[in-house]
Amino acid sequence: MAWKLMLASAVAMAARTVPLVAASSQGKTFVAGASGSMMLKPAPIEPSWVLSGQPQARLAEHSRGDDDAAVTAVWDCTAGEFRWHFGWDETVIILEGEVHVTAEDGTERTLAKGDVAYFSGGTWATWRVDHYVKKVAFCRKPFPKPLALAYRLRNLLRGGATSGIAA
């Protein structure tokens, strides 16, 4: 176990000292576009997750990190209720419509245009869409536990775990 922690720590430290290369998506260093002009394609919800109605979801991938650890997409859905499993950490911004969300811990919230929400990878939430919802989703694969621990330790040693995005 100790050697795994040391290896994870070394990898995290090395990643911080290697010169940064411009972020890219499929070889591009900058990707921009209007969400309304993106071609949404059918992205069916797992049938066993549907609780009521016949929600129809669509998806358009906007960009993807070269390491496949981050994806930005536009997603929309018609009326229905379903449980959703978040395989990745996901931050959403609602563009149109609204959704009633009930998290695993029982927290309930209605998300409407302009609202931002975060869902931790590996969790479930119930989504009830009364009419229509459209969102931007920023998805990120969580670090493996030993690497995440080493990263947090590094941040603490640098002066605090709350040093921000550019830490």
Secondary structure, DSSP 8 states (H G I E B T S, - for coil): -HHHHHHHHHHHHHHHHS------BTTBS-----GGGS--EE----GGGEEEE---EEEEEEEEBTTSSEEEEEEEEEEEEEEEEESSEEEEEEEEEEEEEEETTS-EEEEETT-EEEE-TTEEEEEEEEEEEEEEEEEE----HHHHHHHHHHHHHTT-TTS-TT-
